[in-house]
Amino acid sequence: MRITIITVCFNRKATIEKAIQSVLEQNYQNIEYIIIDGNSTDGTKEIIESYKDRIFKYISEPDKGMYDAINKGLQLATGDVIGLMHSDDEFYDKKAIQRIAARFAREPNIDGVYGDGVYVSNDEHESLIRDRIGGIFSLKKIRSGWLPLHPTVYLKKAVIDKNGLYNLDFKIASDTEFLLRYLYKYKIRMSYIDAYIVKMRMGGMSTSLKRAFEVLHEDYKIYKFHGLAAIAVVFLKKTIALRQYIVH
């Protein structure tokens, strides 16, 4: 089974090398690695190019934002299964992709998998900030504000080809719309891996506090678009998130 991993980035000199190394150090051999850069100007491109001989496809050009870049990667992907490695993140350990491949092999009728993740501080100490445990999937949980952690989600290419790319109408929370469309609207078959898949750094696009209100607004529009009780679901979603923070 060939697994495609897509990294998109723009001016991520401080973190891109760890993300790349995290993919290249996986002990699963059949990986197709694609990097889509938004024409970075801070030295990111030079770091990526130093690994060019180990990257299946690398593009650096202007784009319309993160989700446009992800869509470019999805259209280039040829693997049986596709997932993301964000430029601020790393795999939790070297066996993450092996676990994902093993689950698809064990349950050939599933459409996708997801697992757990942790958020850490964006400094040399990488202190644990938030523990994101996925738990078993259900439509009831989605109506109560739950969604799997986006970077732990790996889907079969055939399922993505059938159900479509990321919606560029949403600039910050298109991953929420993508997951709702696949899991809630189309009810694809998901399998939960009870293990950590990713380690995410606070301060990236999805975790920046200064954009929290923009995310809330987009989340509201997305849940309303999918026919859910938007205000209630967004409130429940944020309540779930607050309970995941580690109190030291």
Number of C-alpha atoms within 10 A of each C-alpha: 13 15 26 26 24 27 25 28 24 23 17 20 20 12 18 24 18 16 17 24 13 18 23 17 13 17 14 18 13 15 21 20 24 25 26 24 25 22 16 17 12 12 12 21 22 13 14 19 12 11 13 13 9 13 17 15 16 18 16 17 11 13 15 10 15 23 22 19 25 23 19 19 25 24 12 14 21 14 20 14 26 26 24 21 24 26 26 24 24 24 26 17 16 17 14 20 23 15 17 24 19 12 17 20 12 9 12 10 10 16 21 26 22 27 27 24 24 21 23 19 15 16 9 6 8 14 13 18 19 20 18 21 16 20 17 14 17 14 14 10 12 18 20 17 20 21 20 23 20 18 22 25 21 24 24 19 22 13 16 17 11 8 14 13 17 23 16 15 10 17 16 21 23 21 19 21 21 18 19 20 18 20 20 18 12 11 13 15 14 20 19 19 18 14 15 20 26 24 23 28 24 22 15 15 16 15 14 11 13 10 12 13 10 14 22 18 13 20 24 19 18 22 21 14 12 14 10 17 14 19 15 14 20 24 15 16 19 14 12 15 15 11 12 16 15 12 8 5
